[in-house]
Amino acid sequence: MSYVPHSDADHRAMLAAIGVASVRELFSDIPAAIVRDGPLDLPEALSEWEAIRLVAGHASRNPELACFAGGGIYDHHVPVAADHLIRRSEFYTAYTPYQPEVSQGTLQAIYEFQTMICELTGMDVANASMYDGATATAEAVLMAISATRRRQVVLAGHLHPYYRRVINTYTQGLDIELRMAGADREGVVDPGGLEEVGGETACIVVQSPNFLGLIEDVEPLADRAHEAGALLVCVVADPVSLALIRSPGEQGADIAAGEGQPFGNTPSFGGPVVGLFAAREKFVRKMPGRIVGATEDTEGRRGYVLTLQTREQQIRREKATSNICTNQGLNALAATIHLALIGREGLRQVAETSAQHAHYAASRIVELDGYELLHPGSPFVREFAVRTPGDPDAIVRRGLESGLLAGVSLSRFPELGAPDALLLAFTEKRTREEIDLLIDVLRRG
Amino acid sequence: MPEHEVVRHYTEISLKNHHVDRALYPLGSCTMKYNPKVNEQMARLSGFAGLHPFAPAEAAQGALGLMHELGELLCEVAGMDSISLQPAAGAQGELTGVLLMRAYHRARGDEGRRRVLIPDSAHGTNPATVALAGFEVVELRSNEAGRLDLDSLRSVLDADVAGLMLTNPNTLGVFESEILEISELVHGSGGLMYMDGANLNALMGIARPGDMGYDIVHLNLHKTFSTPHGGGGPGAGPVAVKARLAPFLPTPGLKKEGESYALDWDRPESIGKIHGFYGNFGVLVRAYTYLRMLGRDGVRETAEAAVLNNAYMSARLEERFPLPYGRGMHESVYSGAELKRRTGVKTLDVAKRLLDYGFHAPTIYFPLIVSEALMTEPTETETREELDRYADALIAIADEAEHDPELVTGAPHATPVTRLDEGRAGRRLDVRWSFDNDA
């Protein structure tokens, strides 16, 4: 079925008003050689219930698992009220607020989102969101290059391997040098060891907690960057951690980039999620993406508009700070509502419960034969890597049989040099029974 | 906060939004069509919403299979051979496409191609993307018919040119009827043809980018394929290509082995990853549901009705709001220049007054080559009655401009707030609530 509403009578009346005999006449600008004679090779139309049956059939081939995988996407509970509210037509069938007088709902929600992201990251200004954590990080690198007019970027320690790849993609056409600075034996960055940083360095990029779940000491890295005249980009792939560890802003970061998925958004196979981008106020005119500001209407009432638009592509074209046009509006709204519902204290409880689950599991796992923490000397929040006695991919496969997603096999990432390790993440949703089942799966090796 | 207080707060602010489910939302090139409700439910099925991106392929067969099939359907609509579903939005599709151009030329040892051609009617993301990908922008003139000027094209085509980015129909809604000659010229000089698929709603089922000579096209699932705009995202901007560009598509791709599906990371010539995972999967589920429900005939009927609706709207309006470049296909760009000259009422004022009548305004002051532009796209899902209501409103506003211009220049009057001081927002920057204010 199509969603075309015209009756035959409408159709005829409209053609008459236009002054053509057939709809095909309206396509006469298209050369005959490329107008199709017959239909496309597409399946026949389905009714709504046929479509539901088909699509639900696809969905049923993805088994529901108790999820111990993280790596930038976490299986937290999304309050029902958050999803209920983003299903309001007023929000999801609107577009970018080009006419602010009839878009105050969207605009105010973005202003609230910006406020919450500033509070969480300890930064002064945040934008309306980016596509995801990886692209937010790539944009942070580009902004640091533009702000410092330098061309070298130091990617330090265990930055998410996919984020690193996206940075590579985003910078491949530009004259930018990416230098990798490895982690030390404890799995974290040694600020004394960053010989790569120098007078050409635009920024140091460091993720905390890093891809292995370990907490980085960001402050000395920020000092190191600032001594060299460079910026510090702090990547937050797990924003729930911000309830428990010092924020990027408190540790001297200039830009915070990251992923906001755990707030209001389901894993959804990795998208749509919501990229976070925040910075010190002095960089606000260098920022990518939409920014909402408060102002007044002609009667002095408070209202919101898109602001600083001269940074953006629709005005600045090839000189814009980024090519991004929209944001992940509805995902940012979901994040905002989720955070409003649970508040500071609720977020802290989620983070603490998740961390307790992780630490309980770690204490049990190290008692198993052949298992040890990959980096026992470094603290973690709710995610950690363990060496396994056998093939981690086989363990993950065995987990499926027990209804578990038993972590992420690090054999996926040759660059980490830990092909025998599993990365395990915990949320408030995991029950004691599920954790014990995980231990059991691991014990069987 | 108590749950019901949060629900009330967001319900209250939501009521200040105009949206498609309320009335016409004719933003040109944005294709604000109806968003079918079934799509929302499908994306929320627990097998999709709960699926972790690191689930091994054997636990994600439903998702991978759906993506694979959607890719094939979209390739058929676009007339292309291969596709990446990874780009998260149109602008990201553009970046992917221009990086593909770069990778293609480099693989052939043809690294001197530093320039990308863009017509002066193009959307701002086109030049911004070209710069981000490390190319130089060369802007091409449009001719009096609003089409790419072939002489202007010939004069710049040389061994420096990596390719041409050309929206078709272009942002005036005008089909580039010399597209076959254009493709031949660009290919003849060794360049590639890139189509910004923003306006595919005018063509699908009738003519295909691949048959026009395009090598690369990005599709906007949030426009042509009915997924909701969400107040500014999430969208999805898959990129479809001819076979010679397939090796360069982003990693991971998708592969089918027998009856099972897997991510394909083995693409040594790929431009790399463009999204943190595999793209906006939830948006892909919606577009897949839509395409399967439209089916073979619905795809074509959609384009036909989109063009019919626009032609009808133009027939109703063109006497009062002239079309400097003529009627477009799925959208038309009207000019308010004559009205402004006679009455002092600007296009901005007309747009604000439309809000009082319960409509969203069209895209205004774009494309840049039309003075006082009103770029209007009704889409296929609007009824004749709704088109008439909108046309009547615009005609009434033109009358008001003649007889009571202050009514229009002072608009909007019936909205939650009146005109907002954008200058002040930029000068006295207030982009976050300060909790010190509460103390």
Interface residues (C-beta under 8 A of the other chain):
Chain A: M1 S2 Y3 V4 P5 H6 D10 H11 A13 M14 L15 A17 I18 G19 V20 V23 L26 F27 D29 I30 P31 A33 I34 V35 R36 P39 L40 D41 L42 P43 E44 A45 L46 S47 E48 A51 I52 L54 V55 A56 G57 H58 A59 S60 R61 N62 P63 E64 L65 C67 A69 G71 G72 I73 D75 P79 A81 D83 H84 L85 R87 R88 S89 E90 F91 Y92 T93 A94 Y95 T96 P97 Y98 Q99 P100 E101 V102 S103 Q104 G105 T106 Q108 A109 Y111 E112 Q114 T115 C118 E119 D124 V125 A126 A128 S129 Y131 D132 G133 A134 T135 L142 H160 Y162 Y163 R165 V166 N168 T169 Y170 Q172 G173 L174 D175 E259 T266 P267 S268 F269 G270 G271 P272 V273 V284 R290 I291 V292 G293 A294 T295 E296 D297 T298 E299 R301 G303 Y304 V305 T307 L308 E312 Q313 Q314 I315 R316 R317 E318 K319 A320 S322 N323 I324 C325 T326 N327 Q328 G329 L330 N331 L333 I337 A340 L341 G343 D393 V396 R397 L400 L405 V408 R412
Chain B: M1 E3 V6 V7 H9 Y10 T11 I13 S14 L15 K16 N17 H18 H19 V20 D21 R22 Y25 L27 C30 M32 K33 Y34 N35 P36 V38 E40 Q41 M42 A43 R44 L45 S46 G47 F48 A49 G50 L51 H52 P53 F54 A55 P56 E58 A59 A60 Q61 G62 A63 G65 L66 L73 E76 V77 A88 A89 G90 A91 Q92 E94 L95 V98 L99 R102 H123 G124 T125 P127 A128 T129 V130 A131 L132 A133 G134 F135 V137 V174 F175 S177 I179 L180 L203 G205 I206 A207 R208 D211 M212 S226 P228 H229 G230 G231 G232 G233 P234 G235 P250 T251 I271 G272 K273 I274 H275 G276 F277 Y278 G279 N280 F281 G282 V283 V285 Y288 T289 L291 R292 M293 L294 G295 R296 D297 G298 V299 R300 E301 T302 E304 A305 V307 L308 N309 A311 Y312 S314 A315 R316 M329 A351 K352 L355 H360 A361 T363 F366 E380 T381 E382 T383 R384 P412 T415 P416 V417 T418 R419 L420 D421 E422 R424 A425 G426 R428 L429 D430 V431 R432 W433 F435
